[in-house]
Amino acid sequence: MTRNAVVTDWGRRASQYLAKIASISEPGAGVTRLPFTNEHRRALAEITGWMQTANLEVHLDAAGTLIGRSKAPKSAPTLLMGSHQDSVRHGGAFDGIMGVALPILALERLEQEGQRLPFAVEVLAFADEEGVRFPTALIGPRALAGSLDPAVLEMCDAEGTSLRQAMLDFGLAPDKIGTLRRDPATVIGYLETHIEQGPVLESAGQALGVVTAICGIERHQVRFRGVTGHAGTLPMEGRRDALVGAAGLVTEVNRLAHANKTLRATVGTLTALPGVVNAVPADVRLSVELRAPDDLVREQAGQALHTIAKTIANSHGLDLNIARSYHQPAQPCDEALTIHLQAALQATGSQGLRLASGATHDASALADLCPVAMMFVRCRDGVSHAPQEYASADDLGSAIDALCKFLTALANKSPS
């Protein structure tokens, strides 16, 4: 009998893995694990143990991605799986890291069952997807795709440490990142498993879902300028109150999103000056973020935003500055891999519900290298990026079962 052959509750194993690594965190509520820190180093040691238990060959690349590779000839095509090890501040125990643990356990289970795959599988634990420490992210997947801009290495964290220096201090070789680019001809695709971070699966009574697309994102910076004055002596008629204009725009942003159920629109920051209780606000700045799985929907909403802001400014006698500061196109998942994944979910008894992701993932960067697919796992109350984030052991076990079925079905369709 092979080691751990008596273990059949894979969901419970996954829960144990995730509970243990959640303790590798900065002090405070939830999980805070930032890239290229002592917590990151301890997490790598823990994940290395998982990979070695699954009989994977382990190494750390120049970008800080921990890679566990199944035993296969170097010439064998490779399927990539994985996610990120880092978290937001005071986040949860499942976002990112769950997508590292589950494929490792799936490979361990297949090995115990004597399954041999005709291709290599690499499980990737990326260093930084959240972009919390540095004003950039997706370093690992962009390195593999050959799309990393070397200029980001000079970006600094809040303490003034550059990304380059942080990587050097971590024992990495940032100047060798350019050598990490994979040949697309050698890569079958990338499958990422992630908690949904929303309530759709729970509302549908489904443990698992299939992601159809990763939403595109654009951000706009808006500034209304009016005239300040004493709150008690300046008549209401004729006021040029910048905050009144901004409030109108917030309401319209909310209306835009409700008018199209695939659109998400958020005013995430707002500052008003002079910022005192007894003065009319003269200068208000706010951000508007738009997300949609369809780029046309998102771009039309952005155009409407600019038109609405100009109308509001004119009606209130305000000066307006508005500009799009960031945009990222939507990334559809590969249809062939998605159909294959959906069949694997249905083989576990799941409906194989399809839904779009409103969040960005490592898969969005790896799409520049290879076909990508994603599986969502139900999370309680749709909560994510918070200590209350939770996925049950039963659902984790279902996800591992689906991954095993995905891998074995892919193997049966691969040329011998």
N, C-alpha and C positions, 0 to 999 in steps of 0.2 A: 504494500500500500504506500503510495507516495505521500509526502509531507502534506498535511492539511487536507488529505483526501476525504476525511470525515466531515469537513466543513461544507454545509450546504446552504446556510443562511447568508448569502452574499450581501444582501442589503444590510444585515447587522454588521458584517465586516466593514462595509463602507461607512456606516454610522460611526463605528469605533475609530476608523482612520480619521474621519473628519473632526470628531470630537477631540482627538489627541492633537492634531495639527492646529486646531483653533486656539489651543493654549499657547501656541507660539505667536505671541502678540505683544505689542507695547502695552503698558498698564492702562486700565480703563475699561469702559463697557465695550462689549462686542469684540471684534477682531480688528486690530490695526497692524498691518504687515506691509511695509513699504519696500520698494526694490533697493537692493545693494546696501542692506542694513544687517545688523546682527540677527534680527528676526528672519530675514530672508535666508541668511546662511544656515540657521538652524532648521528652517523649513526644507532647504535642499537636502540636508542630512536625513530628515524624516522621509522625504519622497524617494531618495536614493534607496532607503530600506525597503519601501514598497516595491520599487522596480526590481531590486535584487531578489526579493521573495518571489516575484513573478518570472524570474530567470531571464531578465532583460539585461542587455549590456548597456552600461550607463556612462555618459560623459557630459561635461558642461561646455557649451560652445562659447565663442568669443563675445557674444551678445548677452550672455548670462542665461541662456535657455538650457535647462536640464533635459537631456534626451535619453530615453530608455528604448533600446531597439531590440526587437525580437531576433532570435538567432536565424539568420538567413544569409545566403550568399550576397556579397557586396553588389553583384550585378542584378540582384532581384529588384523588381519595381517596389516602390514603397508607398504604403498608405500612412498618412499622418493623422494623428488624433491628439487631443489635449485641450489645454486652456491655460489660464494664468494663475500664478500663486499669490499675487498681491491682492490687497483689499483697499477699500476706501477707509477713511478714519472711522472707527467705531462701527464697522460693518458687520456682516454676518459670516457664518461658518461654511457657507455653501457656494457663494458666488465665485466663479473661477476655479477654485481648488477642487470642487466636486468633479469638474470636467477633466481633472488630472487623475483623481483616484479611481473613477469608474472604469475607464478603459484599461488601466493597469489590472484591476481585479478581473475584468472580462478576459484579458489575455492569460491571467493565472488560471482562471476556470477552464479555458480551452486547453491549456497545457495539461491540467489534471485529467481532462477527459480524453487526452490523447489526440486532440485535433492538431493537424499540421497545415499551416497556410502556405500557399504557393507564392506568397509575396511577403516582404518584410513589413512590420508595423512599428512605427516610431511614436511613442507617447511623449508629447512636448509639454514641459512646464515653463511657460514664459515668465519672464521677470516682471514685466510692467505693462499692464493693459489699462489700468485705471487712470494713469496720468496724475496722481495725487502729489507725488514728491517733486517731479519735474514737469514743466509745461509742455510735455510731449508724451507720447505713449506708443504702444505697439512696436517697440524696438525689435523684439525677437522675431515676430512674423515678417516684419518689413525687411529684416536682414536676410531671411530665407528667400523672400520674394525678390530681393535685389532692389527694393524701392526705398530704402532708408536714406534720408538726406544727411550726409555727414555733418552738416551745420548744426544739427540738433545736439551733437555731442558737446557743444559749447554752452548750451542752456544750463542755467543754475537753479538750484533749489532755494528755499527761503533763507538758508544759512549762507548762501553764496558759493556752495560747492557745485562745480560743473558736473554734468553727467559724465564727461570723460574721466574726471578725477575720481568720481564715485566708483566708476567701473574699474579703474586702475587699482584703487584701494581695495576693491573686492577680489582682486587677483585676476581680472579679465584683461583682454587685449583688444580694446576698442579699435585700434588701427587695423586690425585684421578682420573687422566685420565684413568688409567688401568681399572676402573670400568665402563667405558662408552661402552665397547665392546658390540655390539648387537648380539643376537642369530640369525644366518642366517635363521633359520626356521621361524622366525616371520616377515621377511622382503620380500615383493613381489619383489622389485627391486628399482632402482634409475633412474630417468629421469632428465637430465640436459638440460636446454635451454640456448643457447649461441649465440652471434653474430658470423658469420662465420670467421671473421678476414682474409678474402681473397675475390677474385673477381669471384668465380665460379658461385654462385647463381645470381649475378647481370648480368654476361655475358649470363646466360641461361634465364634471364627474370623471375626468380622464387623468390618469397618472402621467401620460407622455403625449407629446405632440411633435409635429414635424414643422420646421421653420421653412417658409417659402422665400423670404427675403429679409435682409437687414436694412432697416430704414435709412434713407438719406437724411442728412441734417444740414440746416443752415442757421446761422445766428446773425442777428442785426443789432447794431448799437444805435440807439435813438436818443436825441437830445432836444428838449423843448426849452426855449428861453423866452421869458417874459419880463415883467417889471415887478420888483418887490415894493413893499410899502407897509405901513403900520396896519396890523390886523383890525384895529379898532377904529381907525380914522379914514381908511381908504374905502370909498363906496363900492358896493358890489357891482353896480353898473359901470362898465368900462374897465374892470380889472383885467389884467393880462397875467392870469395865474397859470404858471407852467404846470403845476400839479393837477389842475383841473383838466388840462389838455392830456396829460399823461394818463389820468384816470380813465378818460374816454377811450384812449388807445387800448388800455388793459381790457376794458369791456369788449372792444371790437375784436381783439385777439382771441378772447374766449368765444365770441360768436363765430369767428372764422372756423375754429376747430369743431364746434358743434354742428356746423353746416356740412362737414365732410367727415364721416366716421373713421376714415383711414388717416386723418391728419391729427397730429398732436402739436399743440401750441402752448408755450409757457413764457410768462414774464418772470424771469428768475432773479433779477436784481433791479433795484430802484433806489436812487438817492435824490434827495431834494435839498436845495440850498436857498436861503442861508441856513435852513434846518433849525429854526427856533420857533417856539410855540406862538409867538405874537407877531410874526411877519409872513406876508404872502410869499410863497415860493416863487423865485424868479428863474431858477435853473434846475431842471430835472433830467436825469439820465436814467435810461432803463435798457435792459436787454430783452430781446425776443428770440426765442428758439423755436424753430419749426422742424417737425420730423414727419416723414411719410415713406411708405414702401414704394411709392410711385413718384419719380422725380418731377413729372409734370404737375402733379397735385401740389407738391412742395413749392415748386418754382412759381406757380400761379398764386399760391398763398403769399409768397414773398412779395410779388408784384402788387397784390391787393393791399398788403401791409403798407407799402410805400404810398399808395394812393390815399388810403384812409388817413395816414399820418399827416399828409399834406392838407387834406380837407379839414382835419381837426385844427391844425396850426392856423390855417386861414380864418376859421370861424372864431378863434379865440385871440386873434392878433398876436400870435407867437412866431418866433423864429424857429426853424426846424433844421436839424442835421440828422440824416439817417443814412446808414451804409451797411451793406452786408459785410460782416467781418470774417465769416468762416462758412465753408460749405463742403459737404462730403456726399458724393452721389450714393444713391441706394445700390445695394449689392444683392441681386437675386441669387438664390441658391441654385446649384446645378440641378436641372430637372431629372437627369438620369439617376444621379445619386439620391435625389430626394424620393423618387419613386421606389428605389431600392430600399431606402430607409423606411419609408411608409409601409412597405410590405413586411419588413422585419418587426415593426411595431404591431401590425395587425396579426402577425404570427404569435404574438404574446397575448392576444386577446384585446388589444387596444383598438380604438376606432382609427387611429392614425390621423387624428385631427390636424389640419393645416392652419398655421397662423404666422403672421409676420412678427419680426422682432423690432421693437422700438428702441432698443439699446444697441450700441456698437460692441463688436466682439472681435477677438483675434481673427476669426474667419474673414472679416471684411478686408483685412490686410493680406491674408494668404490667398484671397481670390485673384491677386495679381500673379500668383504662381501656378495655381491648379484649381480644378473644380472643388467647390466647397458644399458641405451640407451641415445641418445643425439639428440636434434633437433637444427639445425642451422637457424638463421635469417639473411637475407641479410643485408649487411652493405655497405654504399655508397663508391664506388671506392675501396672496399676491405681494407679500412684503419682501423687499430686498434692500441692500445697502443699509441694514439696520440689525441690531443684535437679535431681533425677533425672527430673522430669516430662518426658515425651517423646511426641510423636505423629509418625509418619513422614511424609515428603513424599508418598508414595503415598496415604496415608489423607487427608492434607490435600487432595490433588488430587481424590479421590473425593468429599469433602465439597463442594468448589467445584462439581463436576459436578452433584451433587444439588441444590445451591442454584439453579443455572441452570435445571435441569429444573423445580424447584418454581416459580420465577418465571415461566417461559414457560407452564407449564400453568395457573397462576393467571391469567395474562394472557388465555389462550384462553377461560377461563370468565367473565372480566369482561365487563360490558356495554360495547359500543363507544361 
